[in-house]
Amino acid sequence: MVDLVVVIALSVFVGAWAPRWPDRWLSSDPFLLHRWPWESPAFYRRLGVTSWARHLPELGTIFGGESKAALPGTDRGSLEHYLIEARRAEWVHWGSIVGSLCLFLFNPWWLALAFVTVVTAGNLPFLLIVRNNRLRIQQIFDRESRRA
């Protein structure tokens, strides 16, 4: 029971803190957000990520963040803002997963591993949805810069 409280508290903490992060923290895609060579919108379509997005809840507004369920607009400024919010959401889900690793400090390894696996499985669909959206927007910017 304590483990469940710890995992939920860490996730809530990261989710509540994220809307207060400065946008400048989210202006690039370092290590965990780095685009890997095998990633593309087609890869995420094959996984079925676009259909998951229609069925899973969008909870980004709970702590004062912004919804990522729909684009706020199609102009460059709106897309750049959405890109920052998508990065914020990715970091929240990564933070939840990484935060669950603290369970190894006070649990048998098998119990901590079980919790980390469940936390990862619970966050992974949301992480993939947001990542797919971010990569699609980045692809628009990449095409735009090639034309210029």
Backbone as ProteinMPNN parsed JSONL, in Angstrom:
{"seq_chain_A": "MVDLVVVIALSVFVGAWAPRWPDRWLSSDPFLLHRWPWESPAFYRRLGVTSWARHLPELGTIFGGESKAALPGTDRGSLEHYLIEARRAEWVHWGSIVGSLCLFLFNPWWLALAFVTVVTAGNLPFLLIVRNNRLRIQQIFDRESRRA", "coords_chain_A": {"N_chain_A": [[0.82, -1.189, 0.0], [1.957, 1.228, 0.769], [3.816, 1.587, -1.268], [2.157, 2.062, -3.461], [1.011, 4.521, -2.727], [3.334, 6.1, -2.703], [4.115, 6.002, -5.425], [1.867, 7.153, -6.677], [1.856, 9.673, -5.403], [4.333, 10.742, -6.275], [3.867, 10.872, -9.041], [1.695, 12.656, -9.125], [2.931, 14.896, -8.026], [4.894, 15.519, -10.009], [3.187, 15.969, -12.197], [1.708, 18.164, -11.221], [3.664, 20.082, -10.874], [4.721, 20.483, -13.416], [3.185, 22.343, -15.168], [4.221, 24.743, -14.294], [6.781, 24.941, -15.133], [9.298, 26.771, -16.829], [8.926, 27.787, -20.229], [11.304, 27.892, -21.661], [12.783, 25.752, -20.715], [11.807, 23.747, -22.187], [12.459, 23.903, -24.831], [13.939, 22.334, -26.508], [14.963, 19.013, -27.589], [16.323, 17.013, -25.659], [18.246, 14.066, -24.665], [16.122, 11.877, -23.531], [13.953, 12.757, -25.051], [14.93, 12.831, -27.543], [14.815, 12.286, -31.044], [14.676, 9.172, -32.447], [16.291, 7.193, -35.028], [14.517, 5.252, -36.125], [12.025, 6.224, -35.621], [8.979, 7.54, -36.752], [6.033, 9.177, -38.032], [4.651, 7.176, -39.423], [5.576, 4.823, -38.216], [4.413, 5.077, -35.664], [1.722, 5.043, -36.419], [1.507, 2.404, -37.317], [1.717, 1.111, -34.881], [-0.71, 1.736, -33.865], [-1.232, 4.001, -32.452], [-2.671, 6.345, -32.995], [-5.339, 5.566, -32.799], [-5.475, 4.869, -30.115], [-5.348, 7.342, -28.922], [-7.857, 8.399, -29.259], [-9.336, 7.028, -27.409], [-8.211, 7.142, -24.878], [-7.999, 9.089, -21.862], [-7.431, 12.658, -21.755], [-5.533, 14.283, -19.631], [-4.148, 16.566, -19.134], [-4.971, 19.075, -18.257], [-5.609, 19.041, -15.587], [-3.944, 20.031, -13.472], [-3.623, 22.65, -14.175], [-2.356, 22.727, -16.584], [-2.213, 22.501, -20.197], [-4.545, 21.25, -22.566], [-3.804, 18.609, -24.779], [-5.337, 17.416, -26.599], [-6.292, 18.437, -28.946], [-5.122, 20.448, -31.647], [-4.178, 23.811, -30.963], [-4.3, 25.645, -32.943], [-3.377, 26.325, -36.387], [-1.371, 27.939, -37.21], [2.101, 28.963, -37.199], [2.976, 29.881, -34.627], [1.05, 28.768, -32.874], [1.508, 26.058, -33.316], [4.157, 25.849, -32.432], [3.77, 26.422, -29.725], [2.167, 24.235, -29.027], [4.016, 22.222, -29.42], [5.82, 22.707, -27.326], [4.109, 22.159, -25.168], [3.648, 19.475, -25.654], [6.196, 18.427, -25.253], [6.406, 18.993, -22.533], [4.419, 17.296, -21.523], [5.529, 14.828, -22.255], [7.821, 14.821, -20.6], [6.553, 14.746, -18.118], [5.393, 12.174, -18.1], [7.699, 10.613, -18.41], [8.945, 11.396, -16.054], [7.272, 10.274, -14.152], [7.71, 7.555, -14.603], [10.522, 7.316, -14.166], [10.604, 8.274, -11.552], [9.368, 6.196, -10.19], [11.406, 4.421, -9.854], [12.566, 4.88, -7.422], [11.479, 3.125, -5.682], [13.073, 0.932, -5.501], [14.78, 1.504, -3.461], [13.672, 0.843, -1.003], [12.379, -1.595, -1.107], [12.017, -5.152, -1.773], [13.799, -6.349, -4.619], [12.219, -7.64, -6.574], [9.599, -6.805, -6.029], [9.764, -4.039, -6.342], [10.492, -3.999, -9.044], [8.157, -5.066, -10.151], [6.326, -2.987, -9.591], [7.531, -0.85, -11.006], [7.305, -1.845, -13.587], [4.508, -1.9, -13.914], [3.921, 0.845, -13.619], [5.355, 1.848, -15.791], [4.024, 0.531, -17.924], [1.528, 1.715, -17.619], [2.047, 4.407, -18.179], [3.199, 4.371, -20.699], [1.409, 4.208, -23.076], [0.338, 6.857, -23.114], [2.656, 8.361, -23.261], [3.631, 7.559, -25.762], [1.588, 8.503, -27.446], [1.755, 11.319, -27.106], [4.365, 11.711, -27.925], [4.224, 10.887, -30.598], [2.513, 12.899, -31.602], [4.145, 15.127, -31.17], [6.332, 14.539, -32.844], [5.081, 14.585, -35.328], [4.382, 17.282, -35.569], [6.931, 18.383, -35.499], [7.86, 17.366, -37.868], [6.379, 18.865, -39.705], [7.562, 21.384, -39.31], [10.164, 20.752, -40.132], [9.774, 20.183, -42.877], [8.94, 22.697, -43.698], [11.256, 24.232, -43.225], [12.988, 23.101, -45.075], [11.867, 23.953, -47.446], [12.372, 26.637, -47.372]], "CA_chain_A": [[0.0, 0.0, 0.0], [2.867, 2.378, 0.827], [4.382, 1.748, -2.61], [1.129, 2.674, -4.299], [0.931, 5.921, -2.316], [4.565, 6.749, -3.16], [4.057, 6.133, -6.89], [0.833, 8.137, -7.009], [2.314, 10.99, -4.936], [5.383, 11.223, -7.189], [3.23, 11.206, -10.322], [0.911, 13.874, -8.913], [3.897, 15.98, -7.845], [5.46, 15.884, -11.318], [2.099, 16.539, -12.992], [1.321, 19.471, -10.683], [4.791, 20.992, -11.031], [5.024, 20.687, -14.834], [2.673, 23.581, -15.785], [4.969, 25.889, -13.795], [8.11, 24.95, -15.733], [9.444, 27.791, -17.877], [8.936, 27.26, -21.596], [12.686, 27.763, -22.154], [13.242, 24.407, -20.361], [11.189, 22.789, -23.106], [12.689, 24.404, -26.187], [14.722, 21.382, -27.308], [14.663, 17.593, -27.373], [17.513, 16.292, -25.185], [18.297, 12.624, -24.447], [14.897, 11.067, -23.57], [13.047, 13.255, -26.079], [15.64, 12.759, -28.821], [14.155, 11.487, -32.087], [15.502, 8.042, -32.859], [16.206, 6.996, -36.481], [13.393, 4.405, -36.508], [10.76, 6.883, -35.307], [8.304, 8.335, -37.768], [4.583, 9.069, -37.855], [4.212, 5.872, -39.946], [5.868, 3.842, -37.163], [3.389, 5.203, -34.623], [0.449, 4.578, -36.995], [1.536, 0.93, -37.299], [1.46, 0.702, -33.498], [-2.099, 2.039, -33.536], [-1.227, 5.093, -31.49], [-3.717, 7.327, -33.286], [-6.625, 5.089, -32.266], [-5.412, 4.939, -28.646], [-5.581, 8.731, -28.529], [-9.304, 8.641, -29.233], [-9.966, 6.285, -26.315], [-7.583, 7.421, -23.58], [-8.31, 10.455, -21.402], [-6.422, 13.719, -21.815], [-5.6, 14.832, -18.276], [-3.166, 17.641, -19.027], [-5.518, 20.305, -17.682], [-5.948, 18.843, -14.176], [-3.158, 20.887, -12.581], [-3.401, 23.954, -14.785], [-1.679, 22.608, -17.869], [-3.063, 22.683, -21.364], [-4.964, 20.03, -23.239], [-3.133, 18.271, -26.015], [-6.288, 16.607, -27.356], [-6.472, 19.043, -30.263], [-4.214, 21.564, -31.922], [-4.784, 25.095, -30.63], [-4.366, 26.411, -34.184], [-2.474, 25.773, -37.394], [-0.292, 28.881, -37.51], [3.396, 28.544, -36.631], [3.012, 30.165, -33.192], [0.222, 27.766, -32.184], [2.2, 24.768, -33.406], [5.322, 25.916, -31.526], [3.236, 26.317, -28.366], [1.753, 22.837, -28.85], [5.251, 21.447, -29.319], [6.301, 22.888, -25.948], [3.195, 21.43, -24.282], [3.881, 18.044, -25.877], [7.443, 18.111, -24.537], [6.074, 19.03, -21.113], [3.692, 16.055, -21.243], [6.494, 13.719, -22.313], [8.635, 14.841, -19.384], [5.715, 14.317, -16.991], [5.282, 10.714, -18.129], [9.032, 10.075, -18.093], [9.168, 11.643, -14.628], [6.508, 9.265, -13.414], [8.406, 6.274, -14.751], [11.813, 7.402, -13.483], [10.318, 8.418, -10.126], [9.024, 4.898, -9.604], [12.643, 3.695, -9.556], [12.916, 5.057, -6.004], [10.955, 1.977, -4.939], [14.178, -0.008, -5.289], [15.495, 1.89, -2.243], [13.089, 0.292, 0.221], [11.593, -2.791, -1.41], [12.742, -6.237, -2.437], [13.964, -6.018, -6.036], [11.118, -8.183, -7.375], [8.413, -5.98, -5.812], [10.047, -2.764, -7.003], [10.424, -4.253, -10.483], [6.741, -5.213, -10.503], [5.733, -1.653, -9.588], [8.093, -0.083, -12.118], [6.708, -2.393, -14.803], [3.116, -1.425, -13.985], [3.967, 2.29, -13.857], [5.796, 2.022, -17.181], [2.925, 0.104, -18.797], [0.459, 2.701, -17.512], [2.465, 5.669, -18.792], [3.682, 4.187, -22.069], [0.489, 4.642, -24.137], [0.254, 8.312, -23.122], [3.955, 8.827, -23.722], [3.705, 7.327, -27.209], [0.644, 9.411, -28.106], [2.316, 12.67, -27.093], [5.576, 11.669, -28.739], [3.763, 10.85, -31.981], [2.036, 14.237, -31.952], [5.296, 16.028, -31.229], [7.112, 14.226, -34.048], [4.312, 15.041, -36.495], [4.533, 18.745, -35.645], [8.323, 18.636, -35.865], [7.958, 17.046, -39.296], [5.856, 20.04, -40.419], [8.612, 22.406, -39.253], [11.285, 20.295, -40.967], [9.385, 20.416, -44.284], [8.914, 24.143, -43.878], [12.628, 24.753, -43.303], [13.588, 22.618, -46.331], [11.327, 24.777, -48.52], [12.905, 28.01, -47.254]], "C_chain_A": [[0.872, 1.264, 0.0], [3.453, 2.645, -0.564], [3.4, 2.448, -3.541], [0.999, 4.164, -3.986], [2.155, 6.691, -2.819], [4.506, 7.004, -4.664], [3.032, 7.189, -7.286], [1.281, 9.538, -6.601], [3.388, 11.566, -5.857], [4.789, 11.655, -8.523], [2.433, 12.504, -10.214], [1.848, 15.072, -8.752], [4.446, 16.45, -9.187], [4.391, 16.543, -12.182], [1.681, 17.924, -12.533], [2.424, 20.51, -10.886], [4.999, 21.385, -12.496], [4.443, 21.961, -15.442], [3.424, 24.84, -15.352], [6.39, 25.945, -14.347], [8.189, 26.055, -16.772], [9.521, 27.137, -19.259], [10.354, 27.062, -22.117], [13.278, 26.393, -21.798], [12.812, 23.389, -21.412], [11.397, 23.171, -24.561], [13.507, 23.457, -27.064], [14.359, 19.953, -26.906], [15.913, 16.832, -26.921], [17.219, 14.824, -24.916], [16.965, 11.878, -24.531], [13.93, 11.502, -24.669], [13.663, 13.217, -27.478], [14.872, 11.868, -29.8], [15.116, 10.41, -32.557], [15.297, 7.759, -34.343], [14.988, 6.179, -36.934], [12.035, 5.054, -36.266], [10.249, 7.707, -36.48], [6.812, 8.253, -37.479], [4.046, 7.718, -38.364], [4.452, 4.76, -38.919], [4.787, 3.884, -36.093], [2.008, 4.797, -35.134], [0.38, 3.061, -36.983], [1.277, 0.386, -35.897], [-0.003, 0.928, -33.096], [-2.261, 3.198, -32.571], [-2.356, 6.085, -31.746], [-5.079, 6.857, -32.773], [-6.627, 5.091, -30.739], [-5.803, 6.33, -28.184], [-7.07, 9.051, -28.452], [-9.971, 8.011, -28.019], [-9.399, 6.59, -24.932], [-7.878, 8.862, -23.155], [-7.123, 11.399, -21.554], [-6.533, 14.454, -20.483], [-4.641, 15.996, -18.06], [-3.668, 18.902, -18.353], [-5.766, 20.208, -16.176], [-5.226, 19.813, -13.252], [-2.839, 22.238, -13.205], [-2.626, 23.914, -16.081], [-2.665, 22.807, -19.004], [-3.369, 21.342, -22.002], [-4.156, 19.846, -24.516], [-4.036, 17.428, -26.903], [-6.5, 17.145, -28.763], [-5.467, 20.173, -30.425], [-4.902, 22.876, -31.577], [-4.957, 25.989, -31.861], [-3.376, 25.819, -35.169], [-1.357, 26.74, -37.792], [0.978, 28.445, -36.773], [3.46, 28.757, -35.118], [2.219, 29.141, -32.39], [0.901, 26.407, -32.188], [3.43, 24.737, -32.498], [4.882, 25.781, -30.075], [2.814, 24.876, -28.068], [2.978, 21.937, -28.673], [5.833, 21.542, -27.907], [5.419, 22.105, -24.98], [3.356, 19.921, -24.443], [5.164, 17.598, -25.181], [7.187, 18.056, -23.028], [5.375, 17.72, -20.719], [4.626, 14.846, -21.288], [7.328, 13.657, -21.042], [7.83, 14.392, -18.167], [5.632, 12.793, -16.953], [6.628, 10.043, -17.861], [9.332, 10.243, -16.603], [8.45, 10.64, -13.752], [7.23, 7.917, -13.441], [9.719, 6.279, -13.959], [11.612, 7.522, -11.97], [9.997, 7.094, -9.45], [10.266, 4.064, -9.272], [13.074, 3.841, -8.099], [12.404, 3.889, -5.16], [12.036, 0.923, -4.68], [14.94, 0.3, -3.999], [14.952, 1.205, -0.99], [12.18, -0.912, -0.009], [12.504, -3.917, -1.873], [12.755, -5.944, -3.941], [12.78, -6.473, -6.873], [9.841, -7.344, -7.217], [8.585, -4.617, -6.489], [9.947, -2.918, -8.511], [8.975, -4.39, -10.945], [6.059, -3.844, -10.574], [6.232, -0.809, -10.758], [7.495, -0.556, -13.441], [5.275, -1.892, -14.982], [3.073, 0.072, -14.284], [4.372, 2.571, -15.304], [4.674, 1.662, -18.153], [1.776, 1.112, -18.767], [0.789, 4.015, -18.197], [2.797, 5.545, -20.27], [2.679, 4.594, -23.156], [0.398, 6.168, -24.25], [1.543, 8.93, -23.661], [4.067, 8.679, -25.246], [2.768, 8.247, -27.983], [1.242, 10.81, -28.21], [3.551, 12.737, -27.972], [5.218, 11.661, -30.228], [3.309, 12.236, -32.425], [3.197, 15.217, -32.096], [6.11, 15.792, -32.497], [6.392, 14.674, -35.314], [4.443, 16.552, -36.667], [5.958, 19.092, -36.071], [8.534, 18.36, -37.351], [7.432, 18.213, -40.151], [6.915, 21.133, -40.455], [9.802, 22.024, -40.12], [10.99, 20.517, -42.44], [9.419, 21.893, -44.622], [10.333, 24.699, -44.05], [13.334, 24.277, -44.57], [13.109, 23.452, -47.514], [11.963, 26.169, -48.532], [14.318, 28.124, -47.759]], "O_chain_A": [[0.563, 2.242, -0.681], [3.57, 3.797, -0.982], [3.783, 3.325, -4.315], [0.888, 4.979, -4.902], [2.022, 7.812, -3.309], [4.815, 8.105, -5.121], [3.307, 8.029, -8.143], [1.108, 10.489, -7.364], [3.352, 12.752, -6.182], [5.17, 12.691, -9.07], [2.492, 13.35, -11.106], [1.578, 16.146, -9.291], [4.46, 17.648, -9.468], [4.651, 17.558, -12.827], [1.336, 18.772, -13.355], [2.134, 21.694, -11.051], [5.412, 22.51, -12.778], [5.156, 22.628, -16.191], [3.278, 25.892, -15.975], [7.126, 26.889, -14.063], [7.237, 26.257, -17.526], [10.11, 26.068, -19.423], [10.594, 26.167, -22.927], [14.175, 25.914, -22.491], [13.385, 22.304, -21.511], [10.6, 22.803, -25.425], [13.741, 23.748, -28.236], [13.555, 19.728, -26.002], [16.501, 16.089, -27.707], [16.063, 14.401, -24.939], [16.706, 11.274, -25.571], [13.161, 10.679, -25.167], [13.001, 13.53, -28.468], [14.345, 10.823, -29.419], [16.225, 10.699, -33.007], [14.227, 8.056, -34.874], [14.48, 6.404, -38.033], [11.006, 4.503, -36.658], [10.991, 8.464, -37.107], [6.369, 7.358, -36.759], [3.095, 7.18, -37.799], [3.625, 3.861, -38.771], [4.298, 2.84, -35.662], [1.204, 4.263, -34.37], [-0.665, 2.485, -36.68], [0.684, -0.681, -35.744], [-0.472, 0.372, -32.102], [-3.31, 3.354, -31.946], [-2.937, 6.611, -30.797], [-5.892, 7.681, -32.354], [-7.677, 5.295, -30.129], [-6.501, 6.488, -27.183], [-7.484, 9.891, -27.654], [-11.067, 8.422, -27.639], [-10.05, 6.319, -23.922], [-7.992, 9.749, -24.001], [-5.966, 10.985, -21.488], [-7.509, 15.162, -20.237], [-4.357, 16.366, -16.92], [-2.863, 19.725, -17.917], [-6.105, 21.214, -15.551], [-5.84, 20.363, -12.338], [-1.882, 22.897, -12.8], [-2.272, 24.961, -16.624], [-3.802, 23.228, -18.795], [-2.552, 20.422, -21.977], [-3.866, 20.804, -25.233], [-3.567, 16.797, -27.849], [-6.85, 16.391, -29.671], [-5.023, 20.774, -29.446], [-6.087, 23.044, -31.866], [-5.686, 26.98, -31.812], [-2.619, 24.911, -34.825], [-0.5, 26.404, -38.61], [0.919, 27.65, -35.835], [3.956, 27.889, -34.399], [2.672, 28.695, -31.336], [0.876, 25.688, -31.189], [3.713, 23.718, -31.868], [5.539, 25.106, -29.283], [3.077, 24.361, -26.981], [2.964, 21.005, -27.869], [6.291, 20.538, -27.362], [5.93, 21.456, -24.067], [3.216, 19.174, -23.475], [5.212, 16.52, -24.59], [7.696, 17.174, -22.337], [5.709, 17.116, -19.7], [4.523, 13.946, -20.455], [7.524, 12.584, -20.47], [8.367, 13.728, -17.281], [5.785, 12.189, -15.892], [6.693, 9.026, -17.17], [9.898, 9.352, -15.97], [8.974, 10.213, -12.724], [7.34, 7.235, -12.422], [9.99, 5.362, -13.184], [12.369, 6.935, -11.196], [10.315, 6.894, -8.278], [10.185, 3.11, -8.499], [13.851, 3.031, -7.594], [12.861, 3.696, -4.034], [11.922, 0.121, -3.753], [15.67, -0.554, -3.496], [15.687, 1.009, -0.022], [11.31, -1.204, 0.811], [13.628, -3.673, -2.312], [11.812, -5.351, -4.466], [12.372, -5.765, -7.794], [9.083, -7.192, -8.176], [7.663, -4.111, -7.127], [9.378, -2.06, -9.186], [8.61, -3.888, -12.008], [5.303, -3.572, -11.507], [5.446, -0.134, -11.423], [7.212, 0.259, -14.319], [4.883, -1.505, -16.082], [2.277, 0.518, -15.11], [3.791, 3.437, -15.959], [4.407, 2.405, -19.097], [1.123, 1.335, -19.786], [-0.1, 4.669, -18.741], [2.686, 6.519, -21.014], [3.077, 5.282, -24.096], [0.382, 6.708, -25.356], [1.513, 9.899, -24.42], [4.549, 9.584, -25.927], [3.12, 8.72, -29.063], [1.235, 11.415, -29.282], [3.757, 13.718, -28.685], [5.849, 12.359, -31.022], [3.679, 12.695, -33.505], [3.228, 16.03, -33.02], [6.53, 16.746, -33.152], [7.036, 15.098, -36.273], [4.598, 17.042, -37.786], [6.17, 19.979, -36.898], [9.307, 19.055, -38.01], [7.993, 18.506, -41.207], [7.147, 21.742, -41.499], [10.389, 22.884, -40.777], [11.854, 20.987, -43.18], [9.87, 22.288, -45.697], [10.575, 25.537, -44.918], [14.198, 24.983, -45.089], [13.85, 23.642, -48.479], [12.075, 26.798, -49.584], [14.899, 29.209, -47.727]]}, "name": "protein", "num_of_chains": 1, "seq": "MVDLVVVIALSVFVGAWAPRWPDRWLSSDPFLLHRWPWESPAFYRRLGVTSWARHLPELGTIFGGESKAALPGTDRGSLEHYLIEARRAEWVHWGSIVGSLCLFLFNPWWLALAFVTVVTAGNLPFLLIVRNNRLRIQQIFDRESRRA"}
